[in-house]
Amino acid sequence: MEPAQKDRTPFSDIDGLSDQMSEIVLEAITEMARHPEILRIRQTALDMLRPAPGQRLLDAGSGSGEVARLLAARVGGAGEVLAVDHSSAVTAAAVGRHDGSNVRYLTGDVAALDLPADSVDGVWCERVLQHVDDADATIGELLRVTRPGGRLCLVDTDWGSLAFDGMPGGLGAVVMAHVNGHFTPRQFDMGRTLRRRLVAAGLRDVTTTPVTCLFTSPESAAVILPMVNPRVPEAAWATPPGLRDEWLACVDAAGQSGTFLAVLTIWVAVGTKN
């Protein structure tokens, strides 16, 4: 794990987790890839990136490879997708799920890519920048490897938009005060800053789309939101004794009564390199 990708969230250093937490995070990555709201976000991003046959694309922070394989289907046999992730465990999981498409899986740091300049036609970077220390420098590295006229597609979360209903508001505020920067990264507002960052980096034709994820049950929300997931062990929480159990009991009660609600905005931003 390179320093540029260290943070306090479990997703930031998967290889450094305990076996139990590593299993939970790997399972979460798989479940997220199947979630209807994540699929909706990815469809929005695909429509904006517009991958084409024959292109060579980079999936920077590729996880278990679902997007890389999706991109490979778009670029076809004449194209190629480079799937780069900092975690060797996640990369191994991606290789194990390979479908025979034209994807090459690599372990590496998205802030210091082992690729020549102007070597890819486009970049997909999903929910990665929120975890790096210097998002602008990382964007600069993604632009370095993108040829002129190539497109950069960034997808990231605005954790500041997270809101709940159906549970006591005061309790939720106390819980979030403890889990912010623990379950959520320090760059909690990354999604809303993507447009500014792409404009500042000199890209043209920058477009942005906010996608608001809606969760009307604790089970659906738990796939994306660790603070409502009872499978996350108590040792992983940063709350005082008893607060986790009190909060999760309220979440469960809201689910039982049908009043649970959670919303979270994830942004898609695309621009073209001059």
C-alpha positions in Angstrom: 0.0 0.0 0.0 1.5 3.3 -1.1 1.3 6.3 1.3 -0.9 8.2 -1.2 -3.6 5.6 -0.7 -3.5 5.3 3.1 -6.4 6.6 5.2 -8.4 5.3 8.1 -11.3 3.6 6.3 -11.2 -0.2 5.9 -11.3 0.2 2.1 -8.1 2.2 2.1 -5.8 -0.6 3.3 -7.5 -4.0 2.6 -4.3 -5.9 2.7 -3.5 -4.6 6.2 -6.8 -5.7 7.7 -7.4 -8.6 10.0 -8.7 -11.8 8.3 -12.2 -11.1 9.6 -12.3 -7.5 8.3 -10.7 -8.4 5.0 -13.4 -11.0 4.4 -16.1 -8.5 5.3 -14.6 -5.8 2.9 -14.2 -8.2 0.0 -17.7 -9.4 0.5 -18.9 -5.8 0.6 -17.2 -5.0 -2.7 -18.9 -7.9 -4.3 -22.3 -7.0 -2.9 -21.9 -3.4 -3.9 -21.2 -4.3 -7.5 -24.6 -6.0 -7.6 -26.6 -3.3 -5.9 -29.2 -1.6 -8.1 -28.1 1.9 -7.1 -24.5 1.2 -7.9 -25.5 -0.4 -11.2 -27.5 2.8 -11.9 -24.5 5.0 -11.2 -22.3 2.9 -13.4 -24.7 3.1 -16.2 -24.8 6.9 -15.9 -21.0 6.9 -16.0 -20.8 4.6 -19.0 -23.1 6.8 -20.9 -20.9 9.8 -20.1 -17.6 8.1 -20.8 -18.7 6.6 -24.1 -16.2 3.7 -24.4 -15.7 2.6 -28.0 -14.5 -0.5 -29.8 -10.7 -0.7 -30.1 -9.9 1.7 -27.3 -7.3 1.0 -24.5 -8.9 2.0 -21.2 -7.6 2.2 -17.6 -9.8 1.2 -14.6 -7.9 3.0 -11.8 -8.9 1.4 -8.5 -10.6 -1.5 -10.2 -11.6 -3.6 -7.2 -12.8 -7.1 -8.1 -13.0 -6.2 -11.8 -16.7 -5.8 -12.5 -16.3 -2.5 -14.3 -13.1 -3.5 -16.1 -15.0 -6.5 -17.6 -17.9 -4.2 -18.5 -15.6 -1.8 -20.2 -13.9 -4.8 -22.0 -17.2 -5.7 -23.5 -17.5 -2.2 -25.0 -13.9 -2.0 -26.4 -14.1 -5.5 -27.8 -11.3 -7.9 -28.9 -9.4 -5.1 -30.6 -9.3 -3.1 -27.4 -7.8 -3.6 -24.0 -8.6 -2.7 -20.4 -5.9 -2.3 -17.7 -7.4 -2.9 -14.3 -5.2 -1.5 -11.6 -5.8 -1.8 -7.8 -3.5 -1.2 -4.8 -4.7 -4.4 -3.0 -3.1 -7.7 -3.9 -6.0 -9.5 -2.2 -8.6 -7.7 -4.3 -6.6 -8.1 -7.5 -6.4 -11.9 -6.8 -10.2 -11.9 -6.4 -10.6 -10.1 -9.7 -8.3 -12.6 -11.5 -10.4 -15.4 -10.0 -13.5 -13.9 -11.5 -12.0 -13.2 -15.0 -14.4 -14.0 -17.8 -11.9 -14.3 -20.6 -12.3 -10.8 -21.9 -9.4 -8.5 -22.8 -8.6 -7.3 -19.3 -5.1 -7.2 -17.8 -5.1 -7.1 -14.0 -2.3 -5.2 -12.2 -1.4 -4.3 -8.7 -0.2 -0.7 -8.3 -0.7 2.8 -7.0 -3.1 4.9 -9.0 -1.1 8.0 -7.8 2.1 6.6 -9.4 1.2 4.4 -12.3 3.7 2.2 -14.0 2.5 3.3 -17.4 3.9 5.6 -20.1 2.5 9.0 -20.8 -0.4 9.2 -23.4 -0.9 5.4 -23.3 -4.6 5.0 -22.8 -7.7 6.4 -24.5 -9.7 6.9 -21.4 -9.8 6.4 -17.6 -12.5 5.2 -15.2 -11.8 6.0 -11.5 -14.7 5.0 -9.2 -14.8 5.9 -5.5 -11.1 6.0 -5.1 -10.2 9.7 -4.8 -12.0 10.0 -1.5 -9.3 7.7 0.0 -6.1 9.3 -1.4 -4.1 12.1 0.3 -3.8 14.3 -2.7 -6.7 13.9 -5.1 -5.4 16.6 -7.5 -2.0 15.0 -7.8 -3.8 11.7 -8.5 -5.9 13.3 -11.2 -2.7 14.7 -12.7 -1.3 11.2 -12.8 -4.4 9.8 -14.5 -4.2 12.6 -17.0 -0.5 11.9 -17.6 -1.3 8.5 -19.0 -4.3 9.6 -21.0 -3.7 10.7 -24.6 -4.8 14.1 -25.8 -8.5 13.8 -26.7 -9.0 11.0 -24.2 -11.7 11.1 -21.6 -11.4 10.9 -17.8 -14.5 9.6 -15.9 -14.5 10.1 -12.1 -17.1 8.7 -9.8 -17.1 9.6 -6.2 -19.2 10.0 -3.0 -20.4 13.1 -1.3 -20.6 11.7 2.3 -21.7 15.1 3.4 -25.0 14.4 1.7 -25.8 11.3 3.7 -29.1 11.7 5.5 -31.4 9.3 7.5 -35.0 9.4 8.5 -37.1 7.0 10.6 -34.6 7.0 13.6 -34.1 9.5 16.3 -32.2 12.4 14.7 -30.2 13.3 17.8 -28.9 9.7 18.1 -28.0 9.7 14.4 -26.1 12.9 14.8 -24.1 11.5 17.7 -23.3 8.3 15.8 -22.2 10.2 12.7 -19.9 12.4 14.8 -18.0 9.3 15.8 -18.0 7.4 12.5 -17.1 10.4 10.3 -13.5 9.9 9.3 -13.6 6.2 10.4 -16.3 4.6 8.2 -16.2 7.6 6.0 -12.9 9.0 4.6 -11.5 12.4 5.5 -12.3 13.6 2.0 -16.0 13.3 2.9 -17.1 15.8 0.2 -15.1 14.4 -2.7 -18.0 13.9 -5.0 -19.1 17.5 -5.1 -15.6 18.7 -5.8 -15.0 16.6 -9.0 -16.1 19.2 -11.4 -13.9 21.9 -9.9 -10.9 19.6 -9.9 -11.4 18.6 -13.6 -11.8 22.3 -14.6 -8.7 23.3 -12.6 -6.7 20.5 -14.2 -7.4 22.0 -17.6 -9.9 19.5 -19.1 -12.5 20.7 -21.6 -16.1 19.7 -22.0 -16.5 18.9 -18.3 -19.9 17.5 -17.5 -21.2 16.4 -14.1 -24.2 14.4 -12.9 -25.3 13.8 -9.3 -27.0 10.5 -8.7 -28.9 10.3 -5.4 -29.0 6.8 -4.0 -32.2 5.9 -2.2 -32.4 3.1 0.4 -35.7 2.3 1.9 -34.6 -0.7 4.0 -31.7 -1.3 6.4 -30.7 -4.4 4.3 -30.4 -2.4 1.1 -28.5 0.5 2.8 -26.1 -1.9 4.7 -24.6 -2.9 1.4 -23.3 0.7 0.9 -23.4 2.2 4.4 -21.2 0.4 7.0 -22.8 2.4 9.8 -26.1 0.5 9.4 -24.5 -2.9 8.8 -24.8 -5.2 11.8 -22.2 -7.6 10.3 -19.5 -5.0 10.9 -17.9 -6.1 14.2 -18.1 -3.9 17.3 -14.2 -3.7 17.3 -14.4 -1.8 14.0 -16.6 0.9 15.3 -15.3 4.1 16.9 -18.2 4.7 19.1 -18.5 4.7 22.9 -19.7 1.4 24.5 -23.4 0.7 23.9 -23.9 3.4 21.2 -23.5 1.0 18.3 -26.1 -1.4 19.7 -28.5 1.4 20.5 -28.2 2.8 17.0 -28.5 -0.5 15.2 -31.6 -1.3 17.4 -33.2 1.9 16.1 -32.2 1.1 12.6 -33.8 -2.3 12.9 -37.0 -0.9 14.4 -37.3 1.6 11.6 -36.9 -1.3 9.1 -39.6 -3.3 10.9 -42.0 -0.3 10.9 -41.3 0.6 7.3 -40.1 4.1 8.1 -36.4 3.6 7.4 -34.9 6.0 4.8 -31.3 6.8 3.8 -30.1 8.9 0.9 -26.6 9.5 -0.4 -25.4 11.4 -3.5 -22.6 10.0 -5.7 -21.3 12.2 -8.4 -20.1 11.4 -11.9 -17.8 13.8 -13.7 -16.3 13.5 -17.2 -13.9 15.7 -19.1 -11.7 15.6 -22.2 -7.9 16.1 -22.1 -6.6 18.8 -24.4 
